[in-house]
């Protein structure tokens, strides 16, 4: 009788370990899927930028430094596309800031704001920024789940045994981007 109880407990432990392993694999895959979503949206944004710059060049010829900065940062973002989330978040934050400045400067050009091409690119860029934000939230949620699984007992025992490691969040580096805007009436 004691042998059967021992075997039942052993089978239960093995099944629980398999369940923990499968949860770790699922969480790792979800984090990978989330990162892929961010990567797609960042590529889409990088592909939109040359067309946007082409649309504004004729109107903003004396804003040459800003246009060159956006071009330089886009090149860095494309070149750094294989970097870690921490490396990419710094580059992408700088690019987002430059694009924000470009849009703010564009407000000073009524002819540019009235241009259909500019409106289309501005709308596409806004949609892409929203998609990046949603993808970042999904990815960071998946990373949180993976990291909790890797760090909590007893799944940490399985994680260590099979080489599961914590993943990096894709975070906003610029504190100004985190600040809540002030609304004054």
C-alpha positions as a Markdown table, in Angstrom:
| # | Residue | x | y | z |
|---|---|---|---|---|
| 1 | Unk | 0.0 | 0.0 | 0.0 |
| 2 | Unk | 2.8 | 2.4 | 0.8 |
| 3 | Unk | 4.4 | 1.8 | -2.6 |
| 4 | Unk | 1.2 | 2.9 | -4.3 |
| 5 | Unk | 0.9 | 6.1 | -2.3 |
| 6 | Unk | 4.6 | 6.9 | -3.1 |
| 7 | Unk | 4.0 | 6.3 | -6.8 |
| 8 | Unk | 0.8 | 8.4 | -6.8 |
| 9 | Unk | 2.7 | 11.3 | -5.1 |
| 10 | Unk | 5.6 | 10.9 | -7.5 |
| 11 | Unk | 3.3 | 11.0 | -10.5 |
| 12 | Unk | 1.5 | 14.1 | -9.0 |
| 13 | Unk | 4.9 | 15.9 | -8.6 |
| 14 | Unk | 6.0 | 15.0 | -12.1 |
| 15 | Unk | 2.7 | 16.2 | -13.6 |
| 16 | Unk | 2.9 | 19.4 | -11.6 |
| 17 | Unk | 6.5 | 20.0 | -12.9 |
| 18 | Unk | 5.4 | 19.4 | -16.5 |
| 19 | Unk | 2.6 | 21.9 | -15.9 |
| 20 | Unk | 5.0 | 24.5 | -14.6 |
| 21 | Unk | 7.4 | 23.9 | -17.5 |
| 22 | Unk | 4.5 | 24.3 | -20.0 |
| 23 | Unk | 3.5 | 27.6 | -18.3 |
| 24 | Unk | 7.0 | 28.9 | -18.6 |
| 25 | Unk | 7.2 | 27.9 | -22.3 |
| 26 | Unk | 3.8 | 29.6 | -23.0 |
| 27 | Unk | 4.9 | 32.8 | -21.2 |
| 28 | Unk | 8.1 | 32.9 | -23.1 |
| 29 | Unk | 6.3 | 32.4 | -26.4 |
| 30 | Unk | 3.8 | 35.2 | -25.5 |
| 31 | Unk | 6.7 | 37.6 | -24.8 |
| 32 | Unk | 8.2 | 36.7 | -28.1 |
| 33 | Unk | 4.9 | 37.3 | -29.9 |
| 34 | Unk | 4.6 | 40.6 | -28.1 |
| 35 | Unk | 8.1 | 41.6 | -29.2 |
| 36 | Unk | 7.3 | 40.7 | -32.8 |
| 37 | Unk | 4.2 | 42.9 | -32.6 |
| 38 | Unk | 6.4 | 45.9 | -31.5 |
| 39 | Unk | 9.0 | 45.1 | -34.1 |
| 40 | Unk | 6.3 | 45.2 | -36.9 |
| 41 | Unk | 4.9 | 48.5 | -35.8 |
| 42 | Unk | 8.4 | 50.1 | -35.4 |
| 43 | Unk | 9.2 | 48.9 | -38.9 |
| 44 | Unk | 6.0 | 50.4 | -40.2 |
| 45 | Unk | 6.8 | 53.7 | -38.6 |
| 46 | Unk | 10.3 | 53.7 | -40.0 |
| 47 | Unk | 8.8 | 53.0 | -43.5 |
| 48 | Unk | 6.4 | 55.9 | -43.1 |
| 49 | Unk | 9.0 | 58.5 | -42.1 |
| 50 | Unk | 10.7 | 59.0 | -45.5 |
| 51 | Unk | 7.4 | 59.7 | -47.2 |
| 52 | Unk | 6.4 | 62.1 | -44.4 |
| 53 | Unk | 9.7 | 63.9 | -44.7 |
| 54 | Unk | 9.3 | 64.1 | -48.5 |
| 55 | Unk | 5.8 | 65.7 | -48.0 |
| 56 | Unk | 7.1 | 68.3 | -45.6 |
| 57 | Unk | 10.5 | 69.2 | -47.3 |
| 58 | Unk | 9.0 | 71.7 | -49.7 |
| 59 | Unk | 7.2 | 73.6 | -47.0 |
| 60 | Unk | 9.8 | 73.4 | -44.2 |
| 61 | Unk | 13.0 | 74.1 | -46.1 |
| 62 | Unk | 14.4 | 76.3 | -43.3 |
| 63 | Unk | 13.8 | 73.6 | -40.7 |
| 64 | Unk | 16.6 | 71.6 | -42.2 |
| 65 | Unk | 18.2 | 70.6 | -38.9 |
| 66 | Unk | 15.0 | 69.1 | -37.6 |
| 67 | Unk | 14.5 | 67.1 | -40.9 |
| 68 | Unk | 18.1 | 65.9 | -40.7 |
| 69 | Unk | 17.7 | 64.8 | -37.1 |
| 70 | Unk | 14.6 | 62.8 | -37.9 |
| 71 | Unk | 16.4 | 61.2 | -40.9 |
| 72 | Unk | 19.4 | 60.4 | -38.7 |
| 73 | Unk | 17.3 | 58.9 | -35.9 |
| 74 | Unk | 15.3 | 56.9 | -38.4 |
| 75 | Unk | 18.5 | 55.4 | -39.7 |
| 76 | Unk | 19.7 | 54.6 | -36.2 |
| 77 | Unk | 16.3 | 52.9 | -35.5 |
| 78 | Unk | 16.5 | 50.8 | -38.6 |
| 79 | Unk | 20.2 | 49.9 | -37.9 |
| 80 | Unk | 19.4 | 49.0 | -34.3 |
| 81 | Unk | 16.4 | 46.8 | -35.2 |
| 82 | Unk | 18.2 | 43.7 | -33.9 |
| 83 | Unk | 19.0 | 45.2 | -30.5 |
| 84 | Unk | 17.6 | 44.4 | -27.1 |
| 85 | Unk | 14.4 | 46.0 | -25.9 |
| 86 | Unk | 16.4 | 48.3 | -23.7 |
| 87 | Unk | 18.6 | 49.4 | -26.6 |
| 88 | Unk | 15.7 | 49.9 | -28.9 |
| 89 | Unk | 13.6 | 51.8 | -26.4 |
| 90 | Unk | 16.2 | 54.5 | -26.2 |
| 91 | Unk | 16.5 | 54.9 | -29.9 |
| 92 | Unk | 12.8 | 54.8 | -30.5 |
| 93 | Unk | 12.1 | 57.3 | -27.7 |
| 94 | Unk | 14.5 | 59.7 | -29.4 |
| 95 | Unk | 12.8 | 59.2 | -32.7 |
| 96 | Unk | 9.4 | 59.6 | -31.2 |
| 97 | Unk | 10.5 | 62.9 | -29.6 |
| 98 | Unk | 11.9 | 64.2 | -33.0 |
| 99 | Unk | 8.7 | 63.2 | -34.8 |
| 100 | Unk | 6.7 | 65.0 | -32.1 |
| 101 | Unk | 8.8 | 68.2 | -32.6 |
| 102 | Unk | 8.3 | 67.8 | -36.4 |
| 103 | Unk | 4.5 | 67.7 | -36.0 |
| 104 | Unk | 4.6 | 70.7 | -33.6 |
| 105 | Unk | 6.7 | 72.7 | -36.1 |
| 106 | Unk | 4.3 | 71.6 | -38.9 |
| 107 | Unk | 1.5 | 73.4 | -37.0 |
| 108 | Unk | 3.2 | 76.7 | -38.0 |
| 109 | Unk | 2.7 | 76.0 | -41.7 |
| 110 | Unk | -1.0 | 76.4 | -42.7 |
| 111 | Unk | -0.3 | 75.3 | -46.3 |
| 112 | Unk | 1.4 | 72.1 | -45.1 |
| 113 | Unk | -1.4 | 71.3 | -42.6 |
| 114 | Unk | -3.9 | 71.7 | -45.5 |
| 115 | Unk | -1.9 | 69.3 | -47.8 |
| 116 | Unk | -3.8 | 66.0 | -48.3 |
| 117 | Unk | -0.5 | 64.1 | -48.4 |
| 118 | Unk | 0.6 | 65.5 | -45.1 |
| 119 | Unk | -2.8 | 64.8 | -43.5 |
| 120 | Unk | -2.7 | 61.2 | -44.7 |
| 121 | Unk | 0.9 | 60.6 | -43.4 |
| 122 | Unk | 0.1 | 62.4 | -40.2 |
| 123 | Unk | -2.9 | 60.1 | -39.7 |
| 124 | Unk | -1.0 | 57.0 | -40.6 |
| 125 | Unk | 1.8 | 58.0 | -38.2 |
| 126 | Unk | -0.7 | 58.6 | -35.4 |
| 127 | Unk | -2.3 | 55.2 | -36.0 |
| 128 | Unk | 1.1 | 53.6 | -36.0 |
| 129 | Unk | 2.1 | 55.3 | -32.7 |
| 130 | Unk | -1.2 | 54.0 | -31.1 |
| 131 | Unk | -0.4 | 50.5 | -32.4 |
| 132 | Unk | 3.2 | 50.8 | -30.9 |
| 133 | Unk | 1.7 | 51.8 | -27.6 |
| 134 | Unk | -0.8 | 48.9 | -27.6 |
| 135 | Unk | 2.0 | 46.5 | -28.7 |
| 136 | Unk | 4.2 | 47.7 | -25.9 |
| 137 | Unk | 1.5 | 47.2 | -23.3 |
| 138 | Unk | 0.9 | 43.6 | -24.6 |
| 139 | Unk | 4.6 | 42.8 | -24.7 |
| 140 | Unk | 5.2 | 44.3 | -21.2 |
| 141 | Unk | 2.3 | 42.3 | -19.8 |
| 142 | Unk | 3.7 | 39.1 | -21.4 |
| 143 | Unk | 7.2 | 39.9 | -20.0 |
| 144 | Unk | 5.6 | 40.5 | -16.6 |
| 145 | Unk | 4.0 | 37.0 | -16.7 |
| 146 | Unk | 7.2 | 35.4 | -17.8 |
| 147 | Unk | 9.3 | 37.2 | -15.1 |
| 148 | Unk | 6.8 | 36.3 | -12.4 |
| 149 | Unk | 7.0 | 32.6 | -13.5 |
| 150 | Unk | 10.8 | 32.7 | -13.6 |
| 151 | Unk | 11.1 | 34.3 | -10.1 |
| 152 | Unk | 8.3 | 32.6 | -8.1 |
| 153 | Unk | 8.6 | 29.4 | -6.2 |
| 154 | Unk | 8.2 | 26.5 | -7.2 |
| 155 | Unk | 8.3 | 27.4 | -10.9 |
| 156 | Unk | 11.7 | 29.0 | -10.4 |
| 157 | Unk | 13.2 | 25.6 | -9.8 |
| 158 | Unk | 12.0 | 24.4 | -13.2 |
| 159 | Unk | 13.0 | 27.7 | -14.8 |
| 160 | Unk | 16.6 | 27.4 | -13.5 |
| 161 | Unk | 16.8 | 23.8 | -14.5 |
| 162 | Unk | 15.8 | 24.5 | -18.1 |
| 163 | Unk | 17.5 | 27.9 | -18.6 |
| 164 | Unk | 14.5 | 30.2 | -18.6 |
| 165 | Unk | 15.5 | 33.8 | -17.8 |
| 166 | Unk | 13.8 | 37.1 | -17.1 |
| 167 | Unk | 13.0 | 39.2 | -20.2 |
| 168 | Unk | 13.5 | 43.0 | -20.5 |
| 169 | Unk | 10.6 | 45.4 | -20.6 |
| 170 | Unk | 10.2 | 47.9 | -23.4 |
| 171 | Unk | 9.9 | 51.1 | -21.5 |
| 172 | Unk | 9.8 | 54.8 | -22.1 |
| 173 | Unk | 13.2 | 56.3 | -21.3 |
| 174 | Unk | 12.2 | 60.0 | -21.3 |
| 175 | Unk | 10.6 | 61.1 | -18.1 |
| 176 | Unk | 8.9 | 63.9 | -20.0 |
| 177 | Unk | 7.0 | 61.3 | -22.0 |
| 178 | Unk | 5.7 | 59.8 | -18.8 |
| 179 | Unk | 4.5 | 63.1 | -17.3 |
| 180 | Unk | 0.8 | 63.7 | -17.2 |
| 181 | Unk | 0.0 | 66.7 | -19.4 |
| 182 | Unk | -1.3 | 69.8 | -17.6 |
| 183 | Unk | -4.6 | 71.2 | -18.9 |
| 184 | Unk | -5.4 | 74.8 | -18.3 |
| 185 | Unk | -8.6 | 76.6 | -19.1 |
